């Protein structure tokens, strides 16, 4: 039997849908501007229209109107507006992903075209970087300073994050390059070794462990331990190692950041595990003692992650090469 022919009503309906799609596509190309995309990214990152407006030096009413106009044009709600702030709807999350790709591609285009400029043969570019706290306060500042002195036409937007957050930001194109530590899932990313630091135990001066040269992790479980934020790579190792030993961690306080750990140790809430340079910089003023941690995981290899090297601009590739030497 032959297929039944389409009815006029169905053909008219299909044509109507096609026209609406064509109109919407034409409207997107002609009316979405880069400033609005940048503002939308800022709103989602700040979870607030007012904070995004402050960040971009605009009036909150002007920012709100741009987003309302964008929602009207796209015919979809992009933000859930609540008393405590805003969050992206599923459509807003999709727009956020594409907006980041668009702006990132423009940054790459600008950097690569600048390399052909007759006015300057110097490498130019803007790099979005994320680093965990260890790298941010230890290795990264000096290394980044040397890199930027060598490439003065390059700028870097550096944000702190947990190691888990660093990898996620690079994968989601919220960052171009990241420094992290630990067994993070890095499927689809390129990984390079970066630097090694060492974890030690910070104890108050006069503590029972303060006269020890080294200590095993199992010995720490006899004392109260200052724990760290749940997504911290160090906290993950602490919890896993304690579980493997069949012991529970004694704790009264959990904090975010190594400086906070040292302050809680100073205040007598227990002992803490932090990178050696953090204790060394504070030992005298905070009356802390650094005890070597005798565990294979105490020596930490930090790594750099990036998306496909071939698709990243020259400035980003140079930074990764510089940091991984």
NORMORA-V719731 format. One record per backbone hydrogen bond with DSSP energy under -1.0 kcal/mol. CO is the residue of the C=O (numbers start at 1). NH is the residue of the N-H. Records with the same first field share a line. If there is no record, write none. Layout:
CO->NH, NH
//
This chain:
7->11
8->12
9->13
10->14
11->15
12->16
13->17
14->18
15->19
16->20
17->21
18->22
19->23
20->24
21->25
22->26
23->27
24->28
25->29
26->30
27->31
28->32
33->37
34->38
35->39
36->40
37->41
38->42
39->43
40->44
41->45
42->46
43->47, 48
47->86
48->52
49->53
50->54
51->55
52->56
53->58
59->63
60->64
61->65
62->66
63->67
64->68
65->69
66->70
67->71
68->72
69->73
70->74
71->75, 76
78->89
80->87
82->85
85->82
87->80
89->93
90->94
91->95
92->96
93->97
94->98
95->99
96->100
97->101
98->102
99->103
100->104
101->105
102->106
103->107
104->108
105->109
106->110
107->111
108->112
109->113
110->114
113->116
114->117
125->155
127->157
128->176, 177
129->159
130->179
131->161
132->136
133->137
135->140
139->143
140->144
141->145
142->146
143->147
144->148
145->149
146->150
147->151
151->154
153->125
155->127
157->129
159->131
162->166
163->167
164->168
165->169
166->170
167->171
168->172
169->174, 175
170->173
177->130
178->305
179->132
180->303
182->184
186->189
190->306
192->304
195->302
197->300
198->276
200->274
201->291
202->272
203->289
204->207
207->210
209->212
213->292
215->294
219->222
220->223
224->271
227->255
229->232
232->236
233->237
234->238
235->239
236->240
237->241
238->242
239->243
240->244
241->245
242->247
250->225
253->227
257->261
258->262
259->263
260->264
261->265
262->266
263->267
264->269
265->268
271->226
272->202
274->200
275->278, 279
276->280
277->281
279->282, 283
282->286
283->288
287->205
289->203
291->201
292->215
293->295
295->298
298->199
300->197
302->194
303->180
304->192
305->178
306->190
308->311
309->312
313->317
314->318
315->319
316->320
317->321
318->322
319->323
320->324
//
